[in-house]
């Protein structure tokens, strides 16, 4: 145990000797941070999130608060924000009231590549921004000796004052990082999430939340849903793997409802015998369709043999060539002869045209994959509709069976959430590891080979 840990434990023990419970201000601060406000009924679903996905975050917050107590600071009211930094790699961070990054997520494959293997969570926002800008410069997304660089920042927070405050800070951090790395960049600002947009996002990220529960969450609490989702999918280094996991979560809820309904139907009186047999048969069809649904998504979007992944790989190879040529053209000395400059600029234009063509090919492959997947989805939804038609003939208690009634305790919901992710992770462990290795390899390749042409000619 290091000295820092000893100090924290000593302080906590001292608090507990003087009182049977931690001081109210300490408790209130921790409660506020993890979304547990006991007096309000509407917090019930929000509390359930914390127990499943945030133990590490909670420990970090408790340590931060204890340090504040140790140096005599008053607790600060929690105000979180979502800060997004876009160059082309798109990266989203949740930043707490202490200007510390508490979670991070790549919003596209290149964003996931940038943050893979990096320790950014726990850093102050200025350090996090500098790390991101440095990596994007090393990989050629931002270039020295050019004025074409553009960085877009998007801040989402509870009110306009907080948004403006975070925009100014983030812009200042990016400017300092660019100056340190000799980068000239135009920094623009984009509009963040309105509360309705954040509510819709929260429903996507956590489909176990009801409309009423989401409506009753504050802006800060909705941001915390985003934070916990970042933690939940931190090991998924591929956009399509993450999307597949989101699909699984949403479909598992429907399957769980029908499984519980089937059990209830099977307990009905013999007068429902024919309907019970029919329902049981359709339920088996549903489980088969659900399995096929997962296989279809994997085959069309995740498998190395899928048209989508093949097109994505071709695009990644061409992007590496393009980034390398851009960097080389930008590095040409002012006294470079006109013929050489024209030759290299023409090559850059040629690569840009090829890249644009491959982007169209990827879009086409994605559309075809989506159409194939939607066909299987339609079968799944059709079976659900058949089951609902049969349910209409059953007693009210069965017709009103919902996921929320099934998961009527925190313990049940927590176990369910844990089981869904663990099952997905176990089923796709090889794919998860392969995706991480692929982005790490691509990242290293870009860093090592970006300036190789320049070095060879020099």
C-alpha positions in Angstrom: 0.0 0.0 0.0 1.5 3.4 -1.0 1.5 6.5 1.2 -1.4 8.1 -0.7 -3.6 5.1 0.0 -2.6 5.1 3.7 -3.6 8.7 4.0 -7.0 8.1 2.5 -7.7 5.1 4.7 -6.5 7.0 7.8 -8.8 9.9 7.0 -11.8 7.6 6.5 -11.1 5.7 9.7 -10.9 9.0 11.6 -14.3 10.0 10.2 -15.8 6.7 11.3 -14.4 6.9 14.8 -16.1 10.3 15.4 -19.4 9.3 13.8 -21.2 6.1 13.2 -21.7 7.2 9.6 -19.6 9.4 7.3 -20.2 13.1 7.6 -23.3 14.3 5.7 -21.3 16.6 3.4 -19.1 13.7 2.3 -22.1 11.4 1.9 -24.0 14.0 -0.1 -21.1 14.6 -2.4 -20.7 10.9 -3.2 -24.4 10.4 -3.6 -24.6 13.3 -5.9 -21.8 11.9 -8.0 -23.2 8.4 -8.4 -26.8 9.6 -8.8 -28.3 8.3 -5.6 -30.6 10.9 -4.2 -32.7 9.0 -1.7 -35.6 11.4 -1.2 -36.8 11.2 -4.8 -38.6 8.2 -6.2 -37.6 9.0 -9.7 -34.0 8.2 -8.9 -34.7 4.4 -8.6 -33.6 3.4 -12.1 -30.6 5.8 -12.0 -29.3 4.1 -8.9 -29.4 0.7 -10.6 -26.9 1.9 -13.2 -24.3 2.7 -10.7 -24.1 -0.7 -9.0 -23.4 -2.5 -12.2 -21.0 -0.4 -14.2 -19.3 2.1 -12.0 -17.3 0.7 -9.1 -14.0 2.0 -10.4 -15.4 5.5 -11.0 -16.9 5.5 -7.5 -13.6 4.7 -5.9 -11.9 7.5 -7.9 -14.6 10.0 -6.9 -14.4 9.0 -3.2 -10.7 9.4 -3.3 -11.1 12.9 -4.9 -13.6 13.9 -2.2 -11.5 12.6 0.6 -8.5 14.6 -0.7 -10.7 17.7 -0.7 -11.7 17.1 2.9 -8.1 16.6 3.9 -7.1 20.0 2.6 -10.1 21.7 4.1 -12.0 22.4 0.9 -15.8 22.7 0.8 -17.7 20.2 -1.4 -18.4 21.5 -4.8 -21.8 21.1 -6.4 -21.5 18.5 -9.2 -21.8 19.7 -12.8 -20.7 17.4 -15.5 -20.3 18.1 -19.2 -19.7 16.1 -22.4 -16.8 17.4 -24.4 -16.3 16.1 -28.0 -13.2 16.7 -30.0 -13.4 16.1 -33.8 -10.6 16.2 -36.3 -11.9 13.2 -38.2 -11.2 10.8 -35.4 -14.2 11.7 -33.2 -13.6 11.4 -29.4 -16.2 12.0 -26.7 -15.3 12.6 -23.0 -17.3 13.1 -19.9 -15.7 15.8 -17.7 -16.5 16.2 -14.0 -16.8 19.4 -11.9 -13.1 19.1 -11.1 -12.1 19.4 -14.8 -11.2 15.7 -14.8 -12.0 13.2 -17.5 -14.0 10.4 -16.0 -14.8 8.5 -19.1 -14.0 8.4 -22.8 -15.2 6.8 -26.0 -14.2 6.8 -29.7 -17.3 7.7 -31.7 -15.9 6.3 -34.9 -13.2 3.6 -35.7 -10.5 6.2 -36.0 -11.5 7.8 -32.7 -11.3 4.3 -31.0 -7.9 3.8 -32.6 -6.6 7.1 -31.1 -7.6 6.3 -27.5 -6.7 2.6 -27.6 -4.0 1.8 -25.1 -3.8 5.4 -23.8 -4.4 6.4 -20.2 -6.7 9.4 -20.6 -9.4 8.7 -17.9 -8.3 10.4 -14.7 -6.3 13.1 -16.5 -7.3 16.8 -16.3 -9.0 18.0 -19.5 -6.0 20.0 -20.6 -3.7 17.0 -20.3 -6.3 14.8 -22.1 -6.7 17.3 -24.9 -2.9 17.6 -25.3 -2.6 13.8 -25.5 -5.3 13.6 -28.2 -3.8 16.4 -30.3 -0.3 14.9 -30.0 -1.5 11.5 -31.1 -3.5 13.0 -34.0 -0.3 14.9 -35.1 1.9 11.8 -34.8 -0.6 9.9 -37.0 -1.0 12.6 -39.6 -4.5 13.8 -38.9 -3.1 17.2 -37.9 -0.1 18.6 -39.9 2.8 20.9 -39.2 3.5 23.5 -42.0 -0.1 23.9 -43.1 -3.1 26.0 -42.3 -5.6 23.4 -43.4 -6.0 21.8 -40.0 -9.4 22.1 -38.4 -10.6 21.0 -34.9 -14.2 21.0 -33.9 -15.3 21.0 -30.3 -18.8 20.2 -29.0 -19.8 20.8 -25.4 -23.0 19.6 -23.8 -23.9 20.9 -20.4 -26.8 21.8 -18.2 -27.0 25.5 -19.1 -25.6 28.1 -21.5 -23.2 29.5 -18.8 -21.6 26.1 -18.3 -21.4 25.4 -22.0 -19.7 28.7 -22.7 -17.3 28.2 -19.8 -16.3 24.7 -21.0 -16.0 25.8 -24.6 -13.6 28.6 -23.7 -11.5 26.2 -21.5 -11.4 23.5 -24.2 -10.6 25.9 -26.9 -7.8 27.3 -24.8 -6.4 23.8 -24.1 -6.5 22.9 -27.8 -4.8 26.2 -28.8 -2.0 25.6 -26.2 -1.5 22.0 -27.4 -1.4 23.1 -31.0 1.1 25.9 -30.2 3.3 23.4 -28.3 3.3 21.0 -31.3 3.7 23.8 -33.9 0.3 23.2 -35.3 -1.8 25.9 -36.9 -5.5 24.9 -36.6 -8.8 26.5 -37.0 -10.9 25.7 -33.9 -14.7 25.7 -34.5 -17.6 25.1 -32.1 -20.6 22.9 -32.7 -23.9 22.7 -30.9 -24.1 20.1 -28.1 -27.0 18.0 -26.9 -30.3 19.7 -26.0 -32.0 17.8 -23.1 -34.4 16.1 -25.5 -31.5 14.8 -27.6 -29.7 13.6 -24.5 -32.8 11.8 -23.3 -33.0 10.0 -26.7 -29.4 9.1 -26.4 -29.8 7.8 -22.9 -32.6 5.5 -24.1 -30.4 4.1 -26.8 -27.5 3.6 -24.4 -29.6 2.0 -21.7 -32.8 0.4 -23.1 -33.8 -0.8 -19.7 -34.8 2.8 -18.8 -38.5 3.7 -19.3 -39.7 6.9 -20.9 -40.9 8.1 -17.6 -37.6 7.3 -15.8 -35.7 9.2 -18.5 -38.0 12.2 -18.4 -37.4 12.5 -14.6 -33.6 12.4 -14.9 -31.8 15.8 -14.6 -29.3 16.9 -17.2 -26.4 15.9 -15.0 -27.9 12.4 -14.4 -28.4 11.9 -18.2 -24.7 12.8 -18.6 -23.9 10.1 -16.0 -25.8 7.6 -18.1 -23.4 8.5 -21.0 -20.4 8.1 -18.6 -21.5 4.7 -17.5 -22.0 3.6 -21.1 -18.4 4.7 -21.9 -17.2 2.4 -19.1 -19.5 -0.4 -20.2 -18.1 -0.5 -23.8 -14.5 0.5 -23.1 -13.2 -2.9 -24.3 -15.0 -2.7 -27.7 -12.5 -1.2 -30.1 -14.8 -1.5 -33.2 -17.8 0.6 -34.0 -19.7 -2.5 -35.4 -18.9 -4.6 -32.4 -20.3 -1.8 -30.2 -23.4 -1.5 -32.4 -23.9 -5.2 -32.3 -23.8 -5.1 -28.5 -26.4 -2.3 -28.5 -28.6 -4.5 -30.7 -28.2 -7.5 -28.4 -29.2 -5.4 -25.4 -32.4 -4.1 -27.0 -33.3 -7.6 -28.3 -32.5 -9.3 -25.1 -35.1 -7.2 -23.3 -37.8 -8.4 -25.7 -36.7 -12.0 -25.4 -36.7 -11.7 -21.6 -40.3 -10.4 -21.6 -41.5 -13.2 -23.8 -39.6 -15.8 -21.7 -41.4 -14.5 -18.6 -44.7 -14.4 -20.4 -44.3 -18.0 -21.6 -43.7 -19.1 -18.0 -46.8 -17.3 -16.9 -48.8 -18.7 -19.8 -47.7 -22.2 -19.0 -49.3 -21.8 -15.5 -52.8 -21.0 -16.9 -55.8 -23.3 -16.6 -56.5 -26.1 -19.0 -59.1 -24.0 -20.8 -56.2 -22.2 -22.5 -54.6 -25.4 -23.5 -54.7 -24.8 -27.3 -53.5 -21.2 -26.9 -50.7 -22.3 -24.5 -49.4 -24.9 -27.0 -49.5 -22.3 -29.8 -47.7 -19.8 -27.7 -45.0 -22.3 -26.7 -44.4 -23.1 -30.3 -44.1 -19.5 -31.4 -41.7 -18.8 -28.5 -39.4 -21.5 -29.8 -39.5 -19.9 -33.2 -38.6 -16.6 -31.5 -35.5 -18.0 -29.8 -34.4 -19.5 -33.1 -35.0 -16.1 -34.9 -33.1 -14.3 -32.2 -30.1 -16.6 -32.7 -30.3 -16.0 -36.4 -30.5 -12.3 -35.8 -27.2 -12.2 -34.0 -25.6 -14.4 -36.6 -26.9 -12.1 -39.4 -25.4 -9.0 -37.8 -22.1 -10.8 -37.3 -21.9 -12.2 -40.8 -22.8 -8.8 -42.4 -20.9 -6.4 -40.3 -18.3 -8.0 -38.0 -16.9 -11.1 -39.8 -13.6 -10.5 -41.6 -15.2 -12.2 -44.7 -18.1 -9.7 -44.8 -18.3 -7.2 -47.6 -18.4 -4.4 -45.1 -15.2 -5.3 -43.3 -13.4 -5.9 -46.6 -14.4 -2.4 -47.8 -13.4 -1.0 -44.4 -10.0 -2.6 -44.6 -9.4 -1.2 -48.1 -10.4 2.2 -46.9 -8.0 2.0 -43.9 -5.1 1.1 -46.2 -5.8 4.0 -48.5 -6.2 6.4 -45.6 -2.7 5.5 -44.4 -1.3 6.3 -47.9 -3.3 9.5 -48.0 -2.2 10.7 -44.6 1.4 9.9 -45.5 1.3 11.9 -48.8 -0.5 14.8 -47.1 2.3 15.0 -44.5 5.0 14.8 -47.2 3.4 17.6 -49.3 3.0 19.8 -46.3 6.7 19.2 -45.4 8.1 20.3 -48.8 10.5 23.2 -48.3 9.5 26.6 -49.8 12.4 26.3 -52.4 11.1 23.0 -53.7 11.2 23.1 -57.6 7.9 23.5 -59.3 8.1 20.1 -61.1 8.6 18.2 -57.8 5.8 20.1 -56.1 3.4 19.5 -58.9 4.2 15.8 -59.0 3.6 15.3 -55.3 0.5 17.5 -55.3 -0.9 15.6 -58.2 -0.2 12.3 -56.4 -2.0 13.7 -53.3 -5.1 14.6 -55.5 -5.0 11.1 -57.0 -5.0 9.5 -53.6 -7.8 11.8 -52.4 -9.9 10.7 -55.4 -9.2 7.0 -54.7 -10.1 7.5 -51.0 -13.4 9.2 -52.0 -14.2 6.3 -54.3 -13.5 3.7 -51.5 -15.7 5.7 -49.1 -18.6 5.3 -51.6 -17.8 1.6 -51.8 -17.9 1.3 -48.0 -21.2 3.2 -47.9 -22.6 0.8 -50.5 -21.4 -2.3 -48.6 -22.9 -1.0 -45.4 -26.3 -0.4 -47.1 -26.3 -3.9 -48.6 -25.4 -5.4 -45.2 -28.1 -3.3 -43.5 -30.7 -4.5 -46.0 -29.8 -8.1 -45.4 -29.9 -7.6 -41.6 -33.2 -5.8 -41.7 -34.8 -8.8 -43.5 -33.9 -11.0 -40.5 -35.1 -8.2 -38.1 -38.5 -8.2 -39.9 -38.8 -11.9 -39.2 -38.0 -11.4 -35.5 -40.5 -8.5 -35.2 -43.2 -10.5 -37.1 -42.9 -13.4 -34.6 -43.2 -10.9 -31.7 -46.4 -9.6 -33.3 -47.8 -13.1 -33.5 -47.1 -13.6 -29.8 -48.7 -10.3 -28.9 -51.9 -11.3 -30.8 -52.0 -14.5 -28.7 -51.4 -12.6 -25.5 -54.5 -10.5 -26.2 -56.5 -13.7 -25.5 -55.0 -14.3 -22.1 -55.8 -12.7 -18.7 -54.9 -9.1 -18.1 -51.9 -10.0 -15.9 -50.2 -11.7 -18.9 -51.2 -9.0 -21.4 -49.6 -6.4 -19.2 -46.3 -8.3 -18.7 -43.4 -5.8 -19.2 -39.7 -5.8 -18.7 -40.0 -3.4 -15.8 -42.4 -5.7 -14.0 -40.1 -8.7 -14.5 -37.1 -6.7 -13.2 -38.9 -5.4 -10.2 -35.9 -5.2 -7.9 -32.5 -3.6 -8.3 -30.8 -7.0 -7.7 -32.6 -8.6 -10.6 -31.8 -5.7 -13.0 -28.2 -5.6 -11.9 -27.8 -9.3 -12.4 -29.5 -9.0 -15.8 -27.2 -6.2 -17.0 -24.1 -8.0 -15.9 -25.2 -11.3 -17.5 -26.0 -9.6 -20.9 -22.5 -8.1 -21.2 -20.7 -11.1 -19.8 -22.5 -13.4 -22.3 -21.7 -11.0 -25.2 -18.1 -10.7 -24.1 -17.7 -14.5 -23.8 -19.3 -15.1 -27.2 -17.2 -12.5 -29.0 -14.0 -12.6 -27.0 -11.9 -13.5 -30.0 -13.5 -10.7 -32.1 -12.9 -8.2 -29.2 -9.3 -9.1 -28.9 -8.8 -9.1 -32.7 -10.3 -5.6 -33.0 -8.0 -4.3 -30.2 -4.9 -5.8 -31.9 -6.0 -4.4 -35.3 -6.4 -0.8 -34.1 -3.1 -1.0 -32.1 -1.3 -2.3 -35.1 -2.8 0.3 -37.4 -2.0 3.1 -34.9 1.6 2.0 -34.6 2.0 1.7 -38.4 0.7 5.2 -38.9 3.1 6.6 -36.2 6.2 4.8 -37.5 5.6 5.2 -41.3 4.0 8.6 -41.6 7.3 10.4 -42.3 9.3 7.5 -43.9 9.0 8.9 -47.4 10.3 12.3 -46.2 13.2 10.6 -44.3 14.2 8.4 -47.3 14.4 11.4 -49.7 16.3 13.4 -47.1 
